[in-house]
């Protein structure tokens, strides 16, 4: 690290859990963020601020006026721009020393299987079940930790899936691919703006911990936040031997 970086990241360097070695790991790391909307905005901004050296943003959408209620990486002046480009502008304004790759594409299996092996962590910040399953499958196949978040109305969820650990369940253990729930979107049901910030920021927290070598205590634990009462609850779950993605008969 140069003198400017030592100053920029000085508050990290003061932490025994991070220090110079942990910060250098962040600078040398690559994180993939799937989705540059409500969850992806705070996650991307905090990963950029934290000094994750290479960040890849994937989103096929453009900034719309209705996004600005909660998607804090975007601005009124950037309505109509691809979300990945708008978010990259905000991230580079915060920390110009990063490498940011933007892909205005839907995250399908082919794209994910090309990108995920190059990353040390993936953040699932998307809003549909099919993409979540594709992201999970790629992370399992390439043994890359996955940090997953979701928010609808006034309820949030957070989980970490780490396929480097043979005992860690994957997303499909918790939400089987053949049991797709009815798609619920904030465009029809609404969402409380700051709540996506809470969950997206926690996704960034878990990703930074993983990259810095601190680790995560969340594999096998689904955290659920009731925003009305500001109460957390937890559901513990185990790896499923019959899981079609990570089960014993389907291990890569």
C-alpha positions, -999 to 999 in steps of 0.1 A, spaced: 0 0 0 11 35 -7 8 65 17 -25 76 3 -40 41 8 -26 38 43 -44 70 51 -76 61 32 -79 27 50 -65 38 83 -96 30 103 -95 -6 89 -58 -8 98 -66 0 134 -88 -31 137 -70 -62 150 -93 -83 128 -82 -65 96 -49 -47 99 -25 -43 70 -26 -79 60 -64 -80 59 -66 -47 40 -41 -60 15 -63 -90 9 -92 -67 2 -71 -47 -23 -61 -80 -40 -96 -94 -41 -123 -96 -68 -160 -95 -59 -189 -101 -83 -222 -83 -75 -252 -96 -93 -278 -68 -93 -271 -30 -91 -305 -20 -76 -317 -17 -40 -294 -43 -25 -266 -39 -50 -263 -1 -45 -253 -1 -8 -233 -33 -12 -213 -19 -41 -207 14 -25 -194 -1 7 -172 -27 -11 -157 2 -31 -152 23 1 -136 -7 18 -110 -11 -9 -120 -43 -27 -96 -39 -56 -117 -54 -84 -155 -53 -86 -177 -67 -113 -213 -54 -116 -239 -74 -135 -273 -59 -143 -293 -57 -175 -316 -28 -164 -315 10 -167 -321 36 -141 -357 46 -137 -374 74 -116 -391 48 -95 -357 33 -85 -345 65 -68 -367 59 -37 -342 32 -25 -313 26 -51 -288 50 -36 -260 45 -62 -281 63 -88 -292 99 -93 -319 118 -111 -293 130 -136 -285 94 -145 -321 83 -153 -319 62 -185 -283 51 -180 -275 14 -175 -275 7 -138 -241 -8 -139 -226 24 -154 -245 46 -130 -233 26 -100 -197 25 -113 -198 63 -116 -208 65 -79 -182 40 -68 -153 56 -86 -163 90 -72 -159 74 -38 -127 55 -45 -110 61 -79 -83 36 -74 -105 5 -81 -110 -16 -112 -147 -18 -119 -160 -40 -147 -196 -34 -158 -218 -59 -176 -252 -48 -189 -264 -84 -192 -287 -109 -175 -267 -132 -153 -271 -166 -170 -253 -198 -164 -227 -192 -192 -218 -157 -179 -216 -168 -143 -195 -199 -151 -170 -176 -168 -169 -149 -140 -174 -167 -107 -141 -187 -109 -122 -154 -111 -138 -140 -79 -133 -147 -42 -169 -138 -32 -202 -133 -50 -230 -111 -37 -266 -121 -48 -284 -87 -50 -309 -97 -76 -347 -99 -74 -357 -131 -91 -356 -168 -82 -342 -181 -115 -312 -159 -113 -306 -167 -76 -305 -204 -85 -281 -198 -114 -258 -178 -91 -259 -205 -65 -251 -233 -89 -221 -214 -103 -208 -207 -67 -212 -243 -58 -195 -255 -89 -165 -233 -85 -163 -233 -46 -168 -195 -42 -187 -181 -12 -221 -166 -18 -236 -138 2 -274 -136 -4 -299 -109 5 -336 -103 -1 -361 -76 8 -398 -72 1 -423 -50 18 -409 -46 53 -391 -79 56 -355 -88 49 -334 -119 47 -296 -125 48 -276 -157 45 -241 -169 35 -234 -201 16 -198 -212 16 -192 -243 -6 -155 -244 3 -168 -261 35 -181 -296 27 -207 -292 55 -221 -259 44 -255 -260 27 -262 -241 -5 -291 -219 -15 -308 -248 -32 -308 -268 1 -329 -240 16 -349 -231 -15 -352 -261 -38 -351 -252 -75 -382 -272 -83 -402 -254 -56 -401 -219 -70 -422 -196 -49 -447 -171 -65 -425 -142 -77 -430 -112 -55 -417 -79 -67 -415 -45 -50 -432 -30 -82 -464 -46 -71 -460 -51 -33 -438 -22 -23 -406 -20 -2 -394 2 26 -365 22 13 -340 20 42 -346 -17 47 -328 -26 14 -300 -4 27 -298 -24 59 -296 -58 42 -274 -46 13 -250 -31 39 -249 -64 58 -242 -82 26 -212 -60 21 -202 -66 58 -202 -104 53 -183 -101 20 -156 -79 35 -152 -103 64 -148 -132 40 -123 -114 18 -102 -100 47 -99 -134 62 -122 -128 92 -146 -154 80 -184 -156 84 -205 -172 111 -236 -173 89 -234 -205 68 -264 -227 78 -282 -197 93 -309 -177 76 -313 -143 93 -348 -127 90 -355 -91 98 -390 -79 107 -387 -42 98 -420 -33 115 -408 -44 149 -371 -43 142 -367 -79 154 -343 -105 140 -352 -142 140 -331 -171 128 -337 -204 110 -309 -230 111 -307 -254 82 -283 -282 71 -269 -294 39 -293 -318 21 -279 -350 8 -305 -351 -20 -299 -314 -30 -298 -313 -68 -270 -287 -67 -246 -297 -38 -259 -331 -27 -237 -362 -26 -249 -374 -60 -244 -340 -76 -211 -327 -62 -188 -312 -89 
